[in-house]
Amino acid sequence: MLKNRRKRKVNNKENIEEYEVINLGYEYPGMTGGVKWAVVTDLDIDVLMRKYGEELTQYMPYVVMTSEQGEAFRDYKRNEAKHEMRRIRHHIFGGYEEGMTEYMNSVFSKEEPEETVMEKLEYERFKEALDKLPPAQKRRCILYFYHGLSEKEIAKAEGVSQQMVSLSLDGALKNLKKYLKL
């Protein structure tokens, strides 16, 4: 990005940057137009030309910018690099497929994979226990816990009393605890 920096001593103590040259073609690939360089400085243009005019002629034509404008260039470049690295780190090579991508990311995520595996194993264990229930208890558990139907709604759909559904769900919970050894 920076082509040239000219520094000078002030009070024999520190170096202060007098100017820097930015290659605009590098900053903006594919850029068209006559101006290819920017000179970033806080010096007055007359002072800049008097001190460095001869060495800056190789960059003609160029645009003169303040150091704040030059800092904006650097901030933009840092931000673009940050986002490019984020894109590279999080790129999904197989593309995106609704549901499957989230599932695969959760299974293969670097964040606490043990917990993900344990949750999957527990789910499989619960599913096996659910399959051991009598058909009416299994159906009612699925309707109640997974589909969010109330006991009254299940009773109405099956043509039985709410008390029957309630007793059935209580029995299902007892059986699940027994099967899961809780």
N, CA and C of each residue as an Amber inpcrd file, in Angstrom:
protein
   546
   0.8280000  -1.1860000   0.0000000   0.0000000   0.0000000   0.0000000
   0.8700000   1.2460000   0.0000000   1.8290000   1.3210000   0.8950000
   2.6550000   2.5200000   0.9910000   3.8630000   2.3670000   0.0870000
   4.0860000   3.3540000  -0.7160000   5.2090000   3.3090000  -1.6360000
   6.4360000   3.9830000  -1.0470000   6.2300000   5.1030000  -0.3830000
   7.3710000   5.8780000   0.0860000   6.9830000   6.6380000   1.3420000
   7.8990000   6.7330000   2.2750000   7.6810000   7.5380000   3.4740000
   8.9100000   8.4220000   3.6620000   8.6880000   9.6740000   3.9310000
   9.7900000  10.5920000   4.1660000   9.6640000  11.1050000   5.5800000
  10.7010000  10.9060000   6.3970000  10.6570000  11.3310000   7.7960000
  11.7410000  12.3640000   8.0500000  11.5240000  13.1380000   9.0920000
  12.5230000  14.1330000   9.4800000  12.6600000  14.1500000  10.9880000
  13.7840000  14.5990000  11.4730000  14.0190000  14.7000000  12.9160000
  13.4620000  16.0160000  13.4270000  12.8330000  15.9500000  14.5870000
  12.3430000  17.1500000  15.2370000  12.9790000  17.2010000  16.6130000
  13.6480000  18.2880000  16.9100000  14.3340000  18.4680000  18.1970000
  15.2830000  17.3190000  18.5130000  15.8440000  16.6730000  17.4970000
  16.7750000  15.5580000  17.6680000  16.2210000  14.4380000  18.5480000
  14.9240000  14.3300000  18.6510000  14.3420000  13.3280000  19.5460000
  13.5380000  12.2650000  18.8160000  12.7290000  12.6390000  17.8700000
  11.8270000  11.6630000  17.2730000  11.7200000  11.8750000  15.7770000
  11.3080000  10.8100000  15.0970000  11.0540000  10.9030000  13.6670000
   9.5770000  11.1850000  13.4600000   9.2830000  12.1510000  12.6330000
   7.9030000  12.4720000  12.3070000   7.7380000  12.2710000  10.8150000
   6.6820000  11.5840000  10.4480000   6.4090000  11.2980000   9.0530000
   5.9760000  12.5850000   8.3670000   6.6860000  12.9430000   7.3090000
   6.3310000  14.1450000   6.5670000   5.3100000  13.8340000   5.4810000
   5.4520000  12.6720000   4.8170000   4.4710000  12.2870000   3.8300000
   4.5910000  10.7980000   3.5680000   3.5500000  10.2610000   2.9640000
   3.5880000   8.8950000   2.4660000   2.8320000   8.8680000   1.1490000
   3.1950000   7.9230000   0.3040000   2.5780000   7.8020000  -1.0100000
   1.7920000   6.4990000  -1.0390000   0.5470000   6.5870000  -1.4570000
  -0.3180000   5.4120000  -1.5470000  -0.5770000   5.1100000  -3.0080000
  -0.3900000   3.8530000  -3.3860000  -0.6590000   3.4010000  -4.7420000
  -2.1600000   3.1450000  -4.8560000  -2.8870000   4.0300000  -5.4900000
  -4.3370000   3.9060000  -5.6150000  -4.7250000   2.7200000  -6.4880000
  -3.8660000   2.3440000  -7.4250000  -4.1260000   1.1710000  -8.2560000
  -4.1330000  -0.1000000  -7.4200000  -3.2890000  -0.1530000  -6.3900000
  -3.2640000  -1.2910000  -5.4770000  -4.4890000  -1.2770000  -4.5770000
  -4.8440000  -0.1080000  -4.1090000  -5.9920000   0.0250000  -3.2100000
  -7.3060000  -0.2570000  -3.9290000  -7.3800000   0.1470000  -5.1870000
  -8.6030000  -0.0170000  -5.9670000  -8.2760000  -0.7270000  -7.2740000
  -8.1350000  -2.0490000  -7.2430000  -7.8180000  -2.7860000  -8.4820000
  -8.8750000  -2.5110000  -9.5470000  -8.4160000  -2.3660000 -10.7780000
  -9.3350000  -2.0900000 -11.8770000  -9.6960000  -0.6280000 -12.0040000
  -9.0500000   0.2060000 -11.1990000  -9.3330000   1.6380000 -11.2160000
  -8.9420000   2.2270000 -12.5720000  -9.7790000   3.1080000 -13.0690000
  -9.4700000   3.7950000 -14.3200000  -9.3330000   5.2810000 -14.0310000
  -8.6880000   5.9750000 -14.9040000  -8.4760000   7.4100000 -14.7200000
  -6.9870000   7.7100000 -14.7060000  -6.6600000   8.9700000 -14.6770000
  -5.2650000   9.3610000 -14.7720000  -4.5050000   9.3540000 -13.4620000
  -5.1680000   9.5480000 -12.3390000  -4.4770000   9.6540000 -11.0490000
  -4.2590000   8.2610000 -10.4820000  -3.0000000   7.8960000 -10.2440000
  -2.6670000   6.5690000  -9.7300000  -2.0940000   6.6190000  -8.3110000
  -1.7560000   7.8110000  -7.8270000  -1.0850000   7.9340000  -6.5440000
  -1.7630000   8.9700000  -5.6610000  -1.6390000   8.7800000  -4.3580000
  -2.1000000   9.7700000  -3.3900000  -0.9350000  10.0710000  -2.4570000
  -0.6980000  11.3330000  -2.1940000   0.3280000  11.7530000  -1.2480000
  -0.3880000  12.1970000   0.0170000  -0.0880000  11.5160000   1.1120000
  -0.7390000  11.8040000   2.3870000   0.2440000  12.6170000   3.2260000
  -0.1910000  13.8100000   3.6270000   0.6910000  14.6800000   4.3970000
  -0.1210000  15.7250000   5.1440000   0.4810000  16.2670000   6.1840000
  -0.1190000  17.4060000   6.8750000   0.6110000  18.6990000   6.5190000
   1.5980000  18.5740000   5.6470000   2.3340000  19.7620000   5.2090000
   1.4750000  20.5770000   4.2540000   1.6770000  21.8710000   4.2600000
   1.0570000  22.7520000   3.2820000   1.6010000  22.3450000   1.9110000
   0.8010000  22.4640000   0.8740000   1.2130000  22.0280000  -0.4620000
   2.4640000  22.7670000  -0.9240000   2.5640000  24.0660000  -0.6200000
   3.7590000  24.8300000  -1.0150000   4.9980000  24.2850000  -0.3200000
   4.8900000  23.9820000   0.9640000   6.0240000  23.4370000   1.7310000
   6.3760000  22.0530000   1.1900000   5.3710000  21.2370000   0.9210000
   5.5970000  19.9010000   0.3790000   6.3590000  19.9860000  -0.9420000
   5.9350000  20.8770000  -1.8220000   6.5750000  21.0080000  -3.1270000
   7.9930000  21.5440000  -2.9980000   8.1960000  22.4810000  -2.0910000
   9.5310000  23.0520000  -1.9020000  10.4970000  21.9840000  -1.3870000
  10.0360000  21.1660000  -0.4180000  10.9190000  20.1730000   0.1970000
  11.0600000  18.9050000  -0.6450000   9.9490000  18.4300000  -1.2250000
   9.9650000  17.1030000  -1.8430000   9.4450000  17.0940000  -3.2770000
   9.2400000  18.2570000  -3.8630000   8.6770000  18.3490000  -5.2080000
   9.4130000  17.5080000  -6.2300000  10.7560000  17.5290000  -6.1790000
  11.5390000  16.8000000  -7.1680000  11.3220000  15.2890000  -7.0580000
  11.3280000  14.7610000  -5.8410000  11.1430000  13.3050000  -5.7050000
   9.6820000  12.8780000  -5.9230000   8.7340000  13.8160000  -5.7570000
   7.3280000  13.4740000  -5.9830000   6.9430000  13.5170000  -7.4630000
   7.7920000  14.0980000  -8.3070000   7.4550000  14.1770000  -9.7330000
   7.2750000  12.7920000 -10.3530000   7.9550000  11.7800000  -9.8150000
   7.8060000  10.4290000 -10.3670000   6.3870000   9.8700000 -10.1720000
   5.6200000  10.4810000  -9.2640000   4.2590000  10.0160000  -8.9890000
   3.1870000  10.8620000  -9.6900000   3.5960000  11.8170000 -10.5000000
   2.6430000  12.7020000 -11.1680000   1.7730000  11.9150000 -12.1230000
   0.5090000  12.2010000 -12.2410000  -0.2780000  13.0780000 -11.3850000
  -0.6850000  12.3410000 -10.1070000  -0.7960000  13.0840000  -9.0270000
  -1.1830000  12.5130000  -7.7420000  -2.1590000  13.4470000  -7.0480000
  -2.8150000  12.9040000  -6.0280000  -3.7660000  13.6530000  -5.2250000
  -3.1210000  13.8610000  -3.8640000  -3.2670000  15.0530000  -3.2940000
  -2.7400000  15.3220000  -1.9610000  -3.8890000  15.1600000  -0.9620000
  -3.6100000  14.3750000   0.1010000  -4.6230000  14.1090000   1.1290000
  -4.0530000  14.4430000   2.5010000  -4.9430000  14.7290000   3.4340000
  -4.5090000  14.9690000   4.8120000  -4.2340000  13.6290000   5.4850000
  -3.5760000  13.6740000   6.6320000  -3.2830000  12.4350000   7.3520000
  -4.5690000  11.7500000   7.8220000  -5.6120000  12.5460000   8.1240000
  -6.8970000  11.9480000   8.5060000  -7.4880000  11.1530000   7.3470000
  -7.3850000  11.6870000   6.1370000  -7.8760000  10.9660000   4.9650000
  -7.0470000   9.7040000   4.7210000  -5.7530000   9.8060000   4.9340000
  -4.8780000   8.6410000   4.8060000  -5.2260000   7.5770000   5.8350000
  -5.5500000   7.9980000   7.0580000  -5.9490000   7.0550000   8.1030000
  -7.2530000   6.3680000   7.7230000  -8.1470000   7.0970000   7.0600000
  -9.3930000   6.4890000   6.5900000  -9.0920000   5.3750000   5.5820000
  -8.0970000   5.5840000   4.7050000  -7.6720000   4.5410000   3.7750000
  -7.1930000   3.3170000   4.5430000  -6.3420000   3.5370000   5.5500000
  -5.7990000   2.4220000   6.3360000  -6.9000000   1.6940000   7.1010000
  -7.8430000   2.4560000   7.6910000  -8.9580000   1.8310000   8.4080000
  -9.7970000   0.9750000   7.4680000 -10.0560000   1.4980000   6.2910000
 -10.8420000   0.7550000   5.3080000 -10.1270000  -0.5420000   4.9420000
  -8.8280000  -0.4490000   4.6940000  -8.0480000  -1.6260000   4.3030000
  -8.0410000  -2.6620000   5.4250000  -7.8600000  -2.2370000   6.6760000
  -7.8920000  -3.1660000   7.8200000  -9.2550000  -3.8270000   7.9460000
 -10.3080000  -3.0420000   7.7820000 -11.6590000  -3.5790000   7.8900000
 -11.9310000  -4.5970000   6.7840000 -11.5260000  -4.2970000   5.5570000
 -11.7110000  -5.2360000   4.4550000 -10.9390000  -6.5260000   4.7050000
  -9.7090000  -6.4050000   5.2020000  -8.9030000  -7.6010000   5.4940000
  -9.5640000  -8.4320000   6.5910000 -10.1070000  -7.7760000   7.6040000
 -10.7820000  -8.4760000   8.6960000 -11.9700000  -9.2650000   8.1750000
 -12.7820000  -8.6220000   7.3330000 -13.9670000  -9.2990000   6.8010000
 -13.5850000 -10.4200000   5.8340000 -12.5300000 -10.2370000   5.0800000
 -12.0700000 -11.2870000   4.1760000 -11.6030000 -12.5060000   4.9690000
 -10.8590000 -12.2800000   6.0460000 -10.4150000 -13.4010000   6.8840000
 -11.6100000 -14.0850000   7.5360000 -12.5950000 -13.3380000   7.9850000
 -13.7980000 -13.9220000   8.5770000 -14.5270000 -14.7710000   7.5410000
 -14.6180000 -14.2690000   6.3130000 -15.2740000 -15.0240000   5.2500000
 -14.5310000 -16.3250000   4.9750000 -13.2120000 -16.2650000   4.9490000
 -12.4050000 -17.4630000   4.6920000 -12.5700000 -18.4710000   5.8260000
 -12.5200000 -17.9930000   7.0690000 -12.6240000 -18.8990000   8.2220000
 -13.9840000 -19.5690000   8.3150000 -15.0440000 -18.8860000   7.8980000
 -16.3920000 -19.4030000   8.0790000 -17.0500000 -19.8480000   6.7750000
 -16.2440000 -20.0320000   5.7460000 -16.7970000 -20.4360000   4.4550000
 -17.3550000 -21.8500000   4.5520000 -18.5330000 -22.0620000   4.0010000
 -19.1630000 -23.3750000   3.9820000 -18.8850000 -23.9740000   2.6120000
 -17.9710000 -24.9390000   2.5650000 -17.5050000 -25.4600000   1.2890000
 -18.5840000 -26.2150000   0.5240000 -19.4750000 -26.8870000   1.2170000
 -20.5060000 -27.6600000   0.5380000 -21.7220000 -26.8470000   0.1670000
 -21.6880000 -25.5510000   0.4110000 -22.8500000 -24.7270000   0.1660000
 -23.7780000 -24.7280000   1.3710000 -24.9250000 -24.1360000   1.2020000
 -25.8800000 -24.0320000   2.3020000 -27.1400000 -24.8050000   1.9540000
 -27.5690000 -25.6610000   2.8750000 -28.8170000 -26.3970000   2.7110000
 -29.6120000 -26.2260000   3.9850000 -30.8090000 -25.6840000   3.8670000
 -31.6700000 -25.3870000   5.0080000 -31.7820000 -26.5920000   5.9380000
 -31.5120000 -26.3910000   7.2020000 -31.6480000 -27.4400000   8.2020000
 -30.4160000 -28.3160000   8.3030000 -29.9500000 -28.8480000   7.1790000
 -28.7940000 -29.7460000   7.1940000 -27.5230000 -29.0030000   7.5760000
 -27.3230000 -27.7940000   7.0640000 -26.1240000 -27.0290000   7.3840000
 -26.0550000 -26.7360000   8.8790000 -27.1720000 -26.3170000   9.4580000
 -27.1920000 -26.0280000  10.8930000 -26.8940000 -27.2820000  11.6980000
 -27.4940000 -28.4020000  11.2820000 -27.2750000 -29.6660000  11.9890000
 -25.8020000 -30.0570000  11.9110000 -25.2220000 -30.0070000  10.7260000
 -23.8160000 -30.3980000  10.5560000 -22.9020000 -29.4580000  11.3290000
 -23.2160000 -28.1690000  11.3210000 -22.4040000 -27.2300000  12.0880000
 -22.4920000 -27.5160000  13.5720000 -23.6590000 -27.9130000  14.0700000
 -23.7780000 -28.1990000  15.4940000 -23.0380000 -29.4760000  15.8540000
 -23.0740000 -30.4700000  14.9770000 -22.3970000 -31.7310000  15.2650000
 -20.8910000 -31.5680000  15.1610000 -20.4250000 -30.8230000  14.1670000
 -18.9960000 -30.7100000  13.9400000 -18.4030000 -29.3910000  14.4040000
 -19.1350000 -28.6530000  15.2290000 -18.6110000 -27.3770000  15.6970000
 -17.4520000 -27.6140000  16.6530000 -16.5880000 -26.6290000  16.7510000
 -15.4360000 -26.7210000  17.6430000 -15.8140000 -26.3560000  19.0700000
 -16.9990000 -25.7960000  19.2320000 -17.4260000 -25.3750000  20.5550000
 -18.0550000 -26.5430000  21.2880000 -17.3640000 -27.0810000  22.2370000
 -17.8300000 -28.1320000  23.1220000 -18.4850000 -29.2870000  22.3730000
 -17.7060000 -30.0080000  21.5420000 -18.2790000 -31.1090000  20.7810000
 -18.7910000 -32.2370000  21.6730000 -18.2100000 -32.3720000  22.8700000
 -18.6670000 -33.4260000  23.7760000 -20.1380000 -33.2320000  24.1320000
 -20.5190000 -31.9830000  24.3860000 -21.9120000 -31.6980000  24.7410000
 -22.8510000 -32.0410000  23.5880000 -22.4520000 -31.7250000  22.3780000
 -23.2870000 -32.0150000  21.2160000 -23.4730000 -33.5160000  21.0620000
 -22.3980000 -34.2590000  21.2100000 -22.4740000 -35.7160000  21.0930000
 -23.3390000 -36.2890000  22.2100000 -23.1550000 -35.7810000  23.4340000
 -23.9420000 -36.2710000  24.5680000 -25.4310000 -35.9850000  24.3590000
 -25.7420000 -34.7910000  23.8670000 -27.1470000 -34.4560000  23.6040000
 -27.7420000 -35.3960000  22.5690000 -26.9790000 -35.7030000  21.5300000
 -27.4580000 -36.6100000  20.4920000 -27.6710000 -38.0000000  21.0750000
 -26.7310000 -38.4630000  21.8920000 -26.8830000 -39.7840000  22.5080000
 -28.0910000 -39.8270000  23.4390000 -28.2820000 -38.7680000  24.2090000
 -29.4320000 -38.7090000  25.1090000 -30.7390000 -38.6920000  24.3210000
 -30.7480000 -37.9700000  23.2240000 -31.9400000 -37.9260000  22.3800000
 -32.2500000 -39.3260000  21.8340000 -31.2100000 -40.0090000  21.3610000
 -31.3990000 -41.3640000  20.8310000 -31.9120000 -42.3010000  21.9240000
 -31.3700000 -42.1710000  23.1170000 -31.8010000 -42.9970000  24.2450000
 -33.2680000 -42.7160000  24.5840000 -33.6430000 -41.4360000  24.5830000
 -35.0310000 -41.0590000  24.8690000 -35.9640000 -41.6060000  23.7890000
 -35.5200000 -41.5070000  22.5350000 -36.3480000 -41.9920000  21.4260000
 -36.5840000 -43.4970000  21.5510000 -35.5530000 -44.2350000  21.9470000
 -35.7090000 -45.6770000  22.1550000 -36.6980000 -45.9560000  23.2860000
 -36.6120000 -45.1810000  24.3680000 -37.5480000 -45.3640000  25.4880000
 -38.9710000 -45.0320000  25.0520000 -39.1210000 -43.9890000  24.2590000
 -40.4400000 -43.5980000  23.7610000 -41.0340000 -44.7120000  22.8960000
 -40.1830000 -45.3680000  22.1140000 -40.6500000 -46.4690000  21.2540000
 -41.1220000 -47.6750000  22.0650000 -40.6860000 -47.8000000  23.3230000
 -41.0900000 -48.9240000  24.1760000 -42.4750000 -48.7140000  24.8010000
 -42.9800000 -47.4900000  24.7370000 -44.2920000 -47.2020000  25.3270000
 -45.4070000 -47.8700000  24.5220000 -46.5310000 -48.1770000  25.1850000
 -47.7000000 -48.6480000  24.4350000 -48.1120000 -47.5770000  23.4150000
 -48.7210000 -47.9830000  22.3040000 -49.0430000 -47.0310000  21.2210000
 -49.8230000 -45.7930000  21.6710000 -50.8090000 -45.9500000  22.5420000
 -51.6130000 -44.7920000  22.9780000 -50.7580000 -43.8190000  23.7930000
 -49.9260000 -44.3220000  24.6960000 -49.0660000 -43.4630000  25.5100000
 -48.0460000 -42.7410000  24.6220000 -47.4510000 -43.4660000  23.6900000
 -46.4610000 -42.8620000  22.7830000 -47.1060000 -41.7430000  21.9730000
 -48.2590000 -42.0280000  21.3750000 -48.9620000 -41.0380000  20.5570000
 -49.3040000 -39.7990000  21.3840000 -49.8150000 -39.9980000  22.5910000
 -50.2050000 -38.8770000  23.4470000 -48.9960000 -38.0700000  23.9130000
 -47.8890000 -38.7480000  24.2050000 -46.6550000 -38.0230000  24.5820000
 -46.1810000 -37.1400000  23.4310000 -46.1970000 -37.6830000  22.2400000
 -45.7480000 -36.9170000  21.0640000 -46.6520000 -35.7100000  20.8520000
 -47.9590000 -35.9260000  20.9440000 -48.8950000 -34.8090000  20.7630000
 -48.7270000 -33.7540000  21.8550000 -48.5250000 -34.1980000  23.0840000
 -48.4480000 -33.2810000  24.2250000 -47.1020000 -32.5470000  24.2770000
 -45.9860000 -33.3020000  24.1990000 -44.6680000 -32.6940000  24.3900000
 -44.0760000 -32.0950000  23.1130000 -44.2940000 -32.7320000  21.9930000
 -43.6720000 -32.2430000  20.7580000 -44.5550000 -31.2810000  19.9780000
 -45.8570000 -31.5550000  19.9850000 -46.7600000 -30.7080000  19.1980000
 -47.4850000 -29.6720000  20.0410000 -47.3230000 -29.7560000  21.3520000
 -47.8610000 -28.7350000  22.2480000 -49.3750000 -28.7560000  22.4190000
 -50.0140000 -29.8860000  22.1200000 -51.4610000 -29.9730000  22.3330000
 -51.7500000 -30.1410000  23.8270000 -52.8510000 -29.6000000  24.2610000
 -53.2550000 -29.7580000  25.6720000 -53.9360000 -31.1150000  25.8480000
 -54.0800000 -31.5210000  27.1110000 -54.7870000 -32.7760000  27.3990000
 -56.1980000 -32.7220000  26.8300000 -56.8390000 -31.5770000  26.9680000
 -58.2180000 -31.4050000  26.4820000 -58.2830000 -31.5630000  24.9590000
 -57.2970000 -30.9760000  24.2380000 -57.2670000 -31.0750000  22.7720000
 -57.0390000 -32.5140000  22.3190000 -56.1310000 -33.2120000  23.0260000
 -55.8660000 -34.6150000  22.6780000 -57.1190000 -35.4480000  22.9180000
 -57.7780000 -35.2240000  24.0540000 -58.9960000 -35.9750000  24.3890000
 -60.0700000 -35.7580000  23.3340000 -60.2310000 -34.5230000  22.9010000
 -61.2440000 -34.2100000  21.8900000 -60.9180000 -34.8970000  20.5650000
 -59.6220000 -34.8730000  20.1740000 -59.2090000 -35.4880000  18.9130000
 -59.3940000 -37.0020000  18.9340000 -59.1590000 -37.6170000  20.1030000
 -59.2540000 -39.0810000  20.1960000 -60.6510000 -39.5510000  20.6190000
 -61.4870000 -38.6310000  21.0190000 -62.8340000 -38.9960000  21.4390000
 -62.8750000 -39.6910000  22.7910000 -61.9710000 -39.2980000  23.6940000
 -61.9230000 -39.8610000  25.0520000 -61.9900000 -38.7130000  26.0490000
 -62.0350000 -39.0390000  27.3370000 -62.0980000 -37.9880000  28.3570000
 -60.7070000 -37.4130000  28.6190000 -60.7020000 -36.1810000  29.1200000
 -59.4400000 -35.5280000  29.4740000 -58.7600000 -36.3060000  30.5890000
 -59.5530000 -36.8490000  31.5270000 -58.9900000 -37.6210000  32.6320000
 -58.2440000 -38.8440000  32.0920000 -58.7780000 -39.4890000  31.0540000
 -58.1360000 -40.6510000  30.4400000 -56.7740000 -40.2510000  29.8650000
 -56.7170000 -39.1140000  29.1820000 -55.4560000 -38.6260000  28.5980000
 -54.4710000 -38.2830000  29.7110000 -54.9430000 -37.6430000  30.7620000
 -54.0900000 -37.2690000  31.8860000 -53.4720000 -38.5070000  32.5440000
 -54.3010000 -39.5200000  32.8000000 -53.8040000 -40.7690000  33.3960000
 -52.8110000 -41.4640000  32.4650000 -53.0940000 -41.4160000  31.1750000
 -52.2130000 -42.0340000  30.1870000 -50.8450000 -41.3440000  30.1650000
 -50.8430000 -40.0130000  30.2120000 -49.5710000 -39.2600000  30.2180000
 -48.7950000 -39.5160000  31.5090000 -49.4940000 -39.5800000  32.6410000
 -48.8220000 -39.8990000  33.9070000 -48.1610000 -41.2680000  33.8310000
 -48.8900000 -42.2340000  33.2870000 -48.3390000 -43.5850000  33.1280000
 -47.1480000 -43.5880000  32.1830000 -47.2270000 -42.8000000  31.1110000
 -46.1280000 -42.7140000  30.1420000 -44.8720000 -42.1540000  30.8070000
 -45.0330000 -41.1200000  31.6400000 -43.8750000 -40.5370000  32.3310000
 -43.2350000 -41.5410000  33.2870000 -44.0670000 -42.3070000  34.0020000
 -43.5320000 -43.3360000  34.9020000 -42.7560000 -44.3860000  34.1040000
 -43.3280000 -44.8140000  32.9810000 -42.6400000 -45.8120000  32.1430000
 -41.3330000 -45.2620000  31.5700000 -41.3490000 -44.0100000  31.1260000
 -40.1180000 -43.4050000  30.5770000 -39.0260000 -43.3390000  31.6440000
 -39.3920000 -42.9560000  32.8740000 -38.4190000 -42.9010000  33.9660000
 -37.8470000 -44.2860000  34.2330000 -38.7070000 -45.3010000  34.1510000
 -38.2460000 -46.6710000  34.3870000 -37.2960000 -47.0870000  33.2670000
 -37.6770000 -46.8260000  32.0050000 -36.8540000 -47.2140000  30.8730000
 -35.5080000 -46.4730000  30.8560000 -35.5510000 -45.2180000  31.2670000
 -34.3330000 -44.3940000  31.2760000 -33.5550000 -44.5400000  32.5790000
 -34.1330000 -45.2640000  33.5260000 -33.5230000 -45.4890000  34.8500000
 -33.1980000 -44.1790000  35.5370000 -34.1840000 -43.3140000  35.6140000
 -34.0250000 -42.0080000  36.2730000 -34.4370000 -42.0670000  37.7270000
